[in-house]
């Protein structure tokens, strides 16, 4: 499954949201990746997500494979659309 999302969090809250994003991603058994501008990282990796340099308005491609993929994408999208 694939989903394109836009980060809708103030730049001051992005690092906090990334922490919540990783914790939530680790609750799912699916393999989850995040891509930006041709760079793809494991959604469960702090260093990977930080390397994407997320800011408000950043467009991301979330991809998930596994039995809980749809639920994972929905939950992770919510984190990137609400301030922590």
CNS distance restraints for C-alpha pairs under 8 A (distance, minus, plus):
assign (resid   1 and name CA) (resid  63 and name CA) 5.60 0.50 0.50
assign (resid   1 and name CA) (resid  64 and name CA) 5.38 0.50 0.50
assign (resid   1 and name CA) (resid  65 and name CA) 6.40 0.50 0.50
assign (resid   1 and name CA) (resid  69 and name CA) 6.72 0.50 0.50
assign (resid   1 and name CA) (resid  70 and name CA) 7.01 0.50 0.50
assign (resid   2 and name CA) (resid  61 and name CA) 6.92 0.50 0.50
assign (resid   2 and name CA) (resid  62 and name CA) 5.69 0.50 0.50
assign (resid   2 and name CA) (resid  63 and name CA) 4.47 0.50 0.50
assign (resid   2 and name CA) (resid  64 and name CA) 6.64 0.50 0.50
assign (resid   3 and name CA) (resid  61 and name CA) 5.77 0.50 0.50
assign (resid   3 and name CA) (resid  62 and name CA) 5.20 0.50 0.50
assign (resid   3 and name CA) (resid  63 and name CA) 6.49 0.50 0.50
assign (resid   3 and name CA) (resid  73 and name CA) 7.20 0.50 0.50
assign (resid   4 and name CA) (resid  59 and name CA) 6.96 0.50 0.50
assign (resid   4 and name CA) (resid  60 and name CA) 5.64 0.50 0.50
assign (resid   4 and name CA) (resid  61 and name CA) 4.47 0.50 0.50
assign (resid   4 and name CA) (resid  62 and name CA) 6.18 0.50 0.50
assign (resid   5 and name CA) (resid  59 and name CA) 5.75 0.50 0.50
assign (resid   5 and name CA) (resid  60 and name CA) 5.34 0.50 0.50
assign (resid   5 and name CA) (resid  61 and name CA) 6.41 0.50 0.50
assign (resid   5 and name CA) (resid  62 and name CA) 7.45 0.50 0.50
assign (resid   5 and name CA) (resid  77 and name CA) 6.70 0.50 0.50
assign (resid   6 and name CA) (resid  56 and name CA) 7.90 0.50 0.50
assign (resid   6 and name CA) (resid  57 and name CA) 5.70 0.50 0.50
assign (resid   6 and name CA) (resid  58 and name CA) 5.53 0.50 0.50
assign (resid   6 and name CA) (resid  59 and name CA) 4.38 0.50 0.50
assign (resid   6 and name CA) (resid  60 and name CA) 6.12 0.50 0.50
assign (resid   6 and name CA) (resid  80 and name CA) 7.51 0.50 0.50
assign (resid   6 and name CA) (resid  81 and name CA) 7.62 0.50 0.50
assign (resid   7 and name CA) (resid  54 and name CA) 7.65 0.50 0.50
assign (resid   7 and name CA) (resid  55 and name CA) 6.89 0.50 0.50
assign (resid   7 and name CA) (resid  56 and name CA) 5.28 0.50 0.50
assign (resid   7 and name CA) (resid  57 and name CA) 5.16 0.50 0.50
assign (resid   7 and name CA) (resid  58 and name CA) 5.28 0.50 0.50
assign (resid   7 and name CA) (resid  59 and name CA) 6.41 0.50 0.50
assign (resid   7 and name CA) (resid  60 and name CA) 7.57 0.50 0.50
assign (resid   7 and name CA) (resid  80 and name CA) 5.12 0.50 0.50
assign (resid   7 and name CA) (resid  81 and name CA) 5.96 0.50 0.50
assign (resid   8 and name CA) (resid  56 and name CA) 5.37 0.50 0.50
assign (resid   8 and name CA) (resid  57 and name CA) 6.01 0.50 0.50
assign (resid   8 and name CA) (resid  80 and name CA) 6.06 0.50 0.50
assign (resid   8 and name CA) (resid  81 and name CA) 4.61 0.50 0.50
assign (resid   8 and name CA) (resid  82 and name CA) 6.74 0.50 0.50
assign (resid   8 and name CA) (resid  83 and name CA) 7.99 0.50 0.50
assign (resid   9 and name CA) (resid  13 and name CA) 6.30 0.50 0.50
assign (resid   9 and name CA) (resid  14 and name CA) 6.26 0.50 0.50
assign (resid   9 and name CA) (resid  55 and name CA) 7.64 0.50 0.50
assign (resid   9 and name CA) (resid  56 and name CA) 5.34 0.50 0.50
assign (resid   9 and name CA) (resid  80 and name CA) 6.47 0.50 0.50
assign (resid   9 and name CA) (resid  81 and name CA) 6.04 0.50 0.50
assign (resid   9 and name CA) (resid  82 and name CA) 6.10 0.50 0.50
assign (resid   9 and name CA) (resid  83 and name CA) 5.42 0.50 0.50
assign (resid  10 and name CA) (resid  14 and name CA) 6.54 0.50 0.50
assign (resid  10 and name CA) (resid  55 and name CA) 7.55 0.50 0.50
assign (resid  10 and name CA) (resid  56 and name CA) 5.66 0.50 0.50
assign (resid  10 and name CA) (resid  83 and name CA) 7.16 0.50 0.50
assign (resid  11 and name CA) (resid  55 and name CA) 5.44 0.50 0.50
assign (resid  11 and name CA) (resid  56 and name CA) 5.63 0.50 0.50
assign (resid  13 and name CA) (resid  17 and name CA) 6.18 0.50 0.50
assign (resid  13 and name CA) (resid  83 and name CA) 6.38 0.50 0.50
assign (resid  13 and name CA) (resid  84 and name CA) 6.55 0.50 0.50
assign (resid  14 and name CA) (resid  18 and name CA) 6.08 0.50 0.50
assign (resid  14 and name CA) (resid  54 and name CA) 6.98 0.50 0.50
assign (resid  14 and name CA) (resid  55 and name CA) 6.61 0.50 0.50
assign (resid  14 and name CA) (resid  56 and name CA) 7.70 0.50 0.50
assign (resid  15 and name CA) (resid  19 and name CA) 6.46 0.50 0.50
assign (resid  16 and name CA) (resid  20 and name CA) 6.53 0.50 0.50
assign (resid  16 and name CA) (resid  84 and name CA) 6.49 0.50 0.50
assign (resid  17 and name CA) (resid  21 and name CA) 5.94 0.50 0.50
assign (resid  17 and name CA) (resid  79 and name CA) 6.49 0.50 0.50
assign (resid  17 and name CA) (resid  80 and name CA) 6.71 0.50 0.50
assign (resid  17 and name CA) (resid  83 and name CA) 7.10 0.50 0.50
assign (resid  17 and name CA) (resid  84 and name CA) 5.75 0.50 0.50
assign (resid  18 and name CA) (resid  22 and name CA) 6.19 0.50 0.50
assign (resid  18 and name CA) (resid  46 and name CA) 7.62 0.50 0.50
assign (resid  18 and name CA) (resid  49 and name CA) 7.21 0.50 0.50
assign (resid  18 and name CA) (resid  50 and name CA) 7.83 0.50 0.50
assign (resid  19 and name CA) (resid  23 and name CA) 6.37 0.50 0.50
assign (resid  19 and name CA) (resid  46 and name CA) 7.37 0.50 0.50
assign (resid  20 and name CA) (resid  24 and name CA) 6.09 0.50 0.50
assign (resid  20 and name CA) (resid  79 and name CA) 7.27 0.50 0.50
assign (resid  21 and name CA) (resid  25 and name CA) 6.04 0.50 0.50
assign (resid  21 and name CA) (resid  43 and name CA) 7.86 0.50 0.50
assign (resid  21 and name CA) (resid  76 and name CA) 6.10 0.50 0.50
assign (resid  21 and name CA) (resid  79 and name CA) 6.25 0.50 0.50
assign (resid  21 and name CA) (resid  80 and name CA) 7.68 0.50 0.50
assign (resid  22 and name CA) (resid  26 and name CA) 6.20 0.50 0.50
assign (resid  22 and name CA) (resid  43 and name CA) 6.33 0.50 0.50
assign (resid  22 and name CA) (resid  44 and name CA) 4.98 0.50 0.50
assign (resid  22 and name CA) (resid  45 and name CA) 6.76 0.50 0.50
assign (resid  22 and name CA) (resid  46 and name CA) 6.78 0.50 0.50
assign (resid  23 and name CA) (resid  27 and name CA) 6.79 0.50 0.50
assign (resid  23 and name CA) (resid  44 and name CA) 7.48 0.50 0.50
assign (resid  24 and name CA) (resid  28 and name CA) 7.38 0.50 0.50
assign (resid  24 and name CA) (resid  75 and name CA) 7.58 0.50 0.50
assign (resid  24 and name CA) (resid  76 and name CA) 7.00 0.50 0.50
assign (resid  25 and name CA) (resid  32 and name CA) 7.38 0.50 0.50
assign (resid  25 and name CA) (resid  43 and name CA) 6.37 0.50 0.50
assign (resid  25 and name CA) (resid  44 and name CA) 5.72 0.50 0.50
assign (resid  25 and name CA) (resid  72 and name CA) 6.87 0.50 0.50
assign (resid  25 and name CA) (resid  76 and name CA) 7.01 0.50 0.50
assign (resid  26 and name CA) (resid  44 and name CA) 5.86 0.50 0.50
assign (resid  28 and name CA) (resid  68 and name CA) 6.60 0.50 0.50
assign (resid  28 and name CA) (resid  69 and name CA) 7.94 0.50 0.50
assign (resid  28 and name CA) (resid  72 and name CA) 6.40 0.50 0.50
assign (resid  29 and name CA) (resid  66 and name CA) 6.90 0.50 0.50
assign (resid  29 and name CA) (resid  67 and name CA) 7.55 0.50 0.50
assign (resid  29 and name CA) (resid  68 and name CA) 6.85 0.50 0.50
assign (resid  30 and name CA) (resid  64 and name CA) 6.08 0.50 0.50
assign (resid  30 and name CA) (resid  65 and name CA) 5.29 0.50 0.50
assign (resid  30 and name CA) (resid  66 and name CA) 4.29 0.50 0.50
assign (resid  30 and name CA) (resid  67 and name CA) 6.48 0.50 0.50
assign (resid  30 and name CA) (resid  68 and name CA) 6.00 0.50 0.50
assign (resid  30 and name CA) (resid  69 and name CA) 5.70 0.50 0.50
assign (resid  30 and name CA) (resid  72 and name CA) 7.66 0.50 0.50
assign (resid  31 and name CA) (resid  42 and name CA) 7.99 0.50 0.50
assign (resid  31 and name CA) (resid  64 and name CA) 5.49 0.50 0.50
assign (resid  31 and name CA) (resid  65 and name CA) 5.25 0.50 0.50
assign (resid  31 and name CA) (resid  66 and name CA) 6.50 0.50 0.50
assign (resid  31 and name CA) (resid  69 and name CA) 7.98 0.50 0.50
assign (resid  32 and name CA) (resid  42 and name CA) 6.21 0.50 0.50
assign (resid  32 and name CA) (resid  43 and name CA) 5.45 0.50 0.50
assign (resid  32 and name CA) (resid  44 and name CA) 7.46 0.50 0.50
assign (resid  32 and name CA) (resid  62 and name CA) 7.16 0.50 0.50
assign (resid  32 and name CA) (resid  63 and name CA) 5.60 0.50 0.50
assign (resid  32 and name CA) (resid  64 and name CA) 4.34 0.50 0.50
assign (resid  32 and name CA) (resid  65 and name CA) 6.63 0.50 0.50
assign (resid  32 and name CA) (resid  69 and name CA) 7.90 0.50 0.50
assign (resid  33 and name CA) (resid  40 and name CA) 6.49 0.50 0.50
assign (resid  33 and name CA) (resid  41 and name CA) 5.52 0.50 0.50
assign (resid  33 and name CA) (resid  42 and name CA) 4.60 0.50 0.50
assign (resid  33 and name CA) (resid  43 and name CA) 4.87 0.50 0.50
assign (resid  33 and name CA) (resid  62 and name CA) 5.86 0.50 0.50
assign (resid  33 and name CA) (resid  63 and name CA) 5.27 0.50 0.50
assign (resid  33 and name CA) (resid  64 and name CA) 6.50 0.50 0.50
assign (resid  34 and name CA) (resid  40 and name CA) 5.58 0.50 0.50
assign (resid  34 and name CA) (resid  41 and name CA) 5.42 0.50 0.50
assign (resid  34 and name CA) (resid  42 and name CA) 6.37 0.50 0.50
assign (resid  34 and name CA) (resid  43 and name CA) 5.66 0.50 0.50
assign (resid  34 and name CA) (resid  49 and name CA) 7.69 0.50 0.50
assign (resid  34 and name CA) (resid  60 and name CA) 6.57 0.50 0.50
assign (resid  34 and name CA) (resid  61 and name CA) 5.67 0.50 0.50
assign (resid  34 and name CA) (resid  62 and name CA) 4.76 0.50 0.50
assign (resid  34 and name CA) (resid  63 and name CA) 6.52 0.50 0.50
assign (resid  35 and name CA) (resid  39 and name CA) 5.34 0.50 0.50
assign (resid  35 and name CA) (resid  40 and name CA) 4.17 0.50 0.50
assign (resid  35 and name CA) (resid  41 and name CA) 6.38 0.50 0.50
assign (resid  35 and name CA) (resid  60 and name CA) 5.69 0.50 0.50
assign (resid  35 and name CA) (resid  61 and name CA) 5.00 0.50 0.50
assign (resid  35 and name CA) (resid  62 and name CA) 6.57 0.50 0.50
assign (resid  36 and name CA) (resid  40 and name CA) 6.63 0.50 0.50
assign (resid  36 and name CA) (resid  52 and name CA) 6.64 0.50 0.50
assign (resid  36 and name CA) (resid  59 and name CA) 6.90 0.50 0.50
assign (resid  36 and name CA) (resid  60 and name CA) 5.29 0.50 0.50
assign (resid  36 and name CA) (resid  61 and name CA) 6.60 0.50 0.50
assign (resid  39 and name CA) (resid  52 and name CA) 7.47 0.50 0.50
assign (resid  41 and name CA) (resid  45 and name CA) 7.43 0.50 0.50
assign (resid  41 and name CA) (resid  48 and name CA) 5.26 0.50 0.50
assign (resid  41 and name CA) (resid  49 and name CA) 6.66 0.50 0.50
assign (resid  42 and name CA) (resid  48 and name CA) 6.38 0.50 0.50
assign (resid  42 and name CA) (resid  49 and name CA) 7.58 0.50 0.50
assign (resid  43 and name CA) (resid  48 and name CA) 7.45 0.50 0.50
assign (resid  43 and name CA) (resid  49 and name CA) 6.73 0.50 0.50
assign (resid  45 and name CA) (resid  49 and name CA) 6.25 0.50 0.50
assign (resid  46 and name CA) (resid  50 and name CA) 6.11 0.50 0.50
assign (resid  47 and name CA) (resid  51 and name CA) 6.06 0.50 0.50
assign (resid  48 and name CA) (resid  52 and name CA) 6.91 0.50 0.50
assign (resid  49 and name CA) (resid  53 and name CA) 7.42 0.50 0.50
assign (resid  49 and name CA) (resid  54 and name CA) 7.86 0.50 0.50
assign (resid  50 and name CA) (resid  54 and name CA) 7.18 0.50 0.50
assign (resid  54 and name CA) (resid  58 and name CA) 6.08 0.50 0.50
assign (resid  62 and name CA) (resid  73 and name CA) 6.89 0.50 0.50
assign (resid  63 and name CA) (resid  73 and name CA) 7.52 0.50 0.50
assign (resid  64 and name CA) (resid  69 and name CA) 5.03 0.50 0.50
assign (resid  64 and name CA) (resid  70 and name CA) 7.59 0.50 0.50
assign (resid  64 and name CA) (resid  72 and name CA) 7.43 0.50 0.50
assign (resid  64 and name CA) (resid  73 and name CA) 6.95 0.50 0.50
assign (resid  65 and name CA) (resid  69 and name CA) 5.53 0.50 0.50
assign (resid  68 and name CA) (resid  72 and name CA) 6.10 0.50 0.50
assign (resid  69 and name CA) (resid  73 and name CA) 6.22 0.50 0.50
assign (resid  70 and name CA) (resid  74 and name CA) 6.30 0.50 0.50
assign (resid  71 and name CA) (resid  75 and name CA) 6.19 0.50 0.50
assign (resid  72 and name CA) (resid  76 and name CA) 6.08 0.50 0.50
assign (resid  73 and name CA) (resid  77 and name CA) 6.01 0.50 0.50
assign (resid  74 and name CA) (resid  78 and name CA) 6.44 0.50 0.50
assign (resid  75 and name CA) (resid  79 and name CA) 6.71 0.50 0.50
assign (resid  76 and name CA) (resid  80 and name CA) 6.68 0.50 0.50
assign (resid  77 and name CA) (resid  81 and name CA) 6.42 0.50 0.50
assign (resid  78 and name CA) (resid  82 and name CA) 6.33 0.50 0.50
assign (resid  79 and name CA) (resid  83 and name CA) 7.52 0.50 0.50
assign (resid  79 and name CA) (resid  84 and name CA) 7.66 0.50 0.50
